[in-house]
Amino acid sequence: MPAGREGDAILELEWALEKVKVHGTDWRGVLLAETPLSKEEALRRLKDFETQAIQRVVPLEVLVRASFDEIADAVLNLAERIQGSFAVRAKVRGNKKLSQRSLR
């Protein structure tokens, strides 16, 4: 979402998902939304709902602290549920101790 439109995006999330808890983050234009709906149902509702402020939705499987060990543990736990190959992509923002290069 464009920075400064967080309030509009929160309203759109509440209208589309009904039961949602929205948290701000340290980054402008980035929100974290929690809902009791299944991932599939939440994505379907957002897709069917006409939004102006929400530009992109990224479903999360797990949320961990920005430390190499916690990320590695989460990846290994998720890998047990996945059959076949997978990729891990990390977007590092504002953490001086952790770089994308250290995740390779």
Phi, psi and chi 1 to 4 in degrees:
 res  aa     phi    psi   chi1   chi2   chi3   chi4
   1 MET       -  150.6   94.9 -166.8   68.1      -
   2 PRO   -64.1  139.9  -15.0   24.6      -      -
   3 ALA   -57.1  140.0      -      -      -      -
   4 GLY    93.8   -8.4      -      -      -      -
   5 ARG  -107.0   17.5  -58.1  -94.4  -27.8 -105.0
   6 GLU   -58.6  -40.8  -68.6   86.8   -7.8      -
   7 GLY   -60.9  -43.3      -      -      -      -
   8 ASP   -63.4  -40.6  -65.0  -24.9      -      -
   9 ALA   -65.6  -38.2      -      -      -      -
  10 ILE   -62.2  -44.1  -69.7  169.6      -      -
  11 LEU   -61.4  -43.3  -72.4  173.7      -      -
  12 GLU   -62.0  -41.6  -71.2  178.8   -2.2      -
  13 LEU   -62.5  -42.4  -73.2  165.7      -      -
  14 GLU   -65.6  -39.6  -70.5  172.9  -14.2      -
  15 TRP   -68.9  -42.5  -67.9  -28.2      -      -
  16 ALA   -75.5  -41.6      -      -      -      -
  17 LEU  -100.4  -15.8  -57.1  177.4      -      -
  18 GLU    64.4  -68.6  -64.1  170.9   13.5      -
  19 LYS   -95.6  103.4  -64.5  179.7 -178.6  179.3
  20 VAL  -151.6  143.9   65.8      -      -      -
  21 LYS  -117.7  119.6 -170.3  174.6 -168.6  178.9
  22 VAL  -110.3  132.9 -177.0      -      -      -
  23 HIS  -118.0  139.5  -52.7  -83.9      -      -
  24 GLY   -76.8  163.0      -      -      -      -
  25 THR  -124.1 -178.6   65.9      -      -      -
  26 ASP   -74.7   -6.1  -68.9  -20.3      -      -
  27 TRP  -113.8  131.7  -57.1  -80.5      -      -
  28 ARG   -63.3  137.3  -70.7 -173.2   54.9  167.5
  29 GLY    82.6    4.8      -      -      -      -
  30 VAL  -122.8  122.5  177.9      -      -      -
  31 LEU  -120.4  157.4  -62.2  172.0      -      -
  32 LEU  -119.8  121.3 -177.2   62.1      -      -
  33 ALA  -114.5  133.5      -      -      -      -
  34 GLU  -115.4  134.5  -68.2  179.9   76.9      -
  35 THR  -141.9  147.6  178.5      -      -      -
  36 PRO   -75.5   -8.8   25.1  -31.7      -      -
  37 LEU   -66.7  154.7  -61.0  171.1      -      -
  38 SER   -66.2  157.5   69.8      -      -      -
  39 LYS   -57.4  -43.2  177.0  174.0   57.5  173.0
  40 GLU   -63.0  -43.9  -65.1   76.9   17.5      -
  41 GLU   -67.1  -42.6  176.5   64.9   12.4      -
  42 ALA   -62.3  -44.6      -      -      -      -
  43 LEU   -64.6  -39.7  -69.7  172.4      -      -
  44 ARG   -62.1  -45.9 -175.3 -166.0   61.9   74.2
  45 ARG   -62.8  -42.6  -73.2 -173.5 -175.6 -163.7
  46 LEU   -66.3  -36.7  -73.4  168.2      -      -
  47 LYS   -66.3  -38.5 -175.6  178.0  179.7 -179.1
  48 ASP   -78.9  -15.5  -68.2  -14.2      -      -
  49 PHE   -94.8  130.5 -169.3   82.6      -      -
  50 GLU   -77.3  117.8 -173.2  174.2  -30.8      -
  51 THR  -114.9  150.3   63.1      -      -      -
  52 GLN  -112.1  -37.5  -61.7  -65.2  -45.0      -
  53 ALA   -91.4  -31.0      -      -      -      -
  54 ILE   -82.6  119.0  -61.3  171.0      -      -
  55 GLN  -102.5  -29.9  -68.5 -178.0  -25.7      -
  56 ARG  -150.6  141.7 -172.2  167.1  130.0 -171.5
  57 VAL  -123.8  128.4  174.5      -      -      -
  58 VAL  -120.7  105.9  178.7      -      -      -
  59 PRO   -69.8  138.4   16.2  -19.0      -      -
  60 LEU  -108.9  136.9  -57.3  177.4      -      -
  61 GLU   -85.2  -37.9  -67.4  -66.6  -32.0      -
  62 VAL  -153.9  149.6   64.6      -      -      -
  63 LEU  -120.8  122.4 -173.9   63.6      -      -
  64 VAL  -130.8  164.0  -61.6      -      -      -
  65 ARG   -66.1  157.3  -67.3 -172.6 -176.5  -81.3
  66 ALA   -82.9   69.1      -      -      -      -
  67 SER  -131.6  142.8   81.8      -      -      -
  68 PHE   -55.2  -45.2 -178.6   81.7      -      -
  69 ASP   -63.3  -43.4  -69.7  -23.7      -      -
  70 GLU   -67.5  -37.4  -72.3 -165.4   42.4      -
  71 ILE   -65.8  -45.3  -66.5  169.2      -      -
  72 ALA   -61.5  -43.5      -      -      -      -
  73 ASP   -61.9  -43.4  -72.2  -17.1      -      -
  74 ALA   -64.1  -40.7      -      -      -      -
  75 VAL   -63.3  -43.9  167.7      -      -      -
  76 LEU   -64.0  -40.0  -68.7  173.2      -      -
  77 ASN   -65.1  -42.2  -72.6  -26.0      -      -
  78 LEU   -68.0  -35.4  -72.2  169.4      -      -
  79 ALA   -62.2  -28.9      -      -      -      -
  80 GLU   -65.5  -26.1  -68.1  174.6   -0.5      -
  81 ARG   -90.4  -12.2  -60.9 -172.5  -24.8 -146.6
  82 ILE  -101.6  134.3  -62.2  171.2      -      -
  83 GLN  -102.2  130.7  -64.5  179.0   10.6      -
  84 GLY    99.3 -162.0      -      -      -      -
  85 SER   -94.4  162.3   61.8      -      -      -
  86 PHE  -154.9  166.6   64.1   92.6      -      -
  87 ALA  -124.8  151.5      -      -      -      -
  88 VAL  -116.7  124.5  176.2      -      -      -
  89 ARG  -121.9  134.2  -68.5 -179.0 -179.5   85.0
  90 ALA  -125.7  136.4      -      -      -      -
  91 LYS  -113.3  108.1 -173.0  167.7 -168.9  173.1
  92 VAL   -91.3  124.7  178.8      -      -      -
  93 ARG  -130.7  124.4  -60.4  178.8 -173.7 -173.3
  94 GLY    69.6    6.6      -      -      -      -
  95 ASN  -103.9  107.2 -171.7  -37.4      -      -
  96 LYS   -71.7  -22.8  -53.9 -112.8 -171.7  -68.2
  97 LYS   -85.3  -19.2  -65.1  178.7 -175.8  175.2
  98 LEU  -124.0  124.7 -173.6   68.1      -      -
  99 SER  -116.9  160.6   68.9      -      -      -
 100 GLN   -62.6  -33.1  -93.4 -176.4  -65.0      -
 101 ARG   -62.6  -35.9 -170.3  170.5  -63.2  -95.7
 102 SER   -70.4  -14.9   70.0      -      -      -
 103 LEU   -86.9   -7.3  -63.4  173.8      -      -
 104 ARG   -82.2      -  -68.1 -177.8 -176.4  174.7
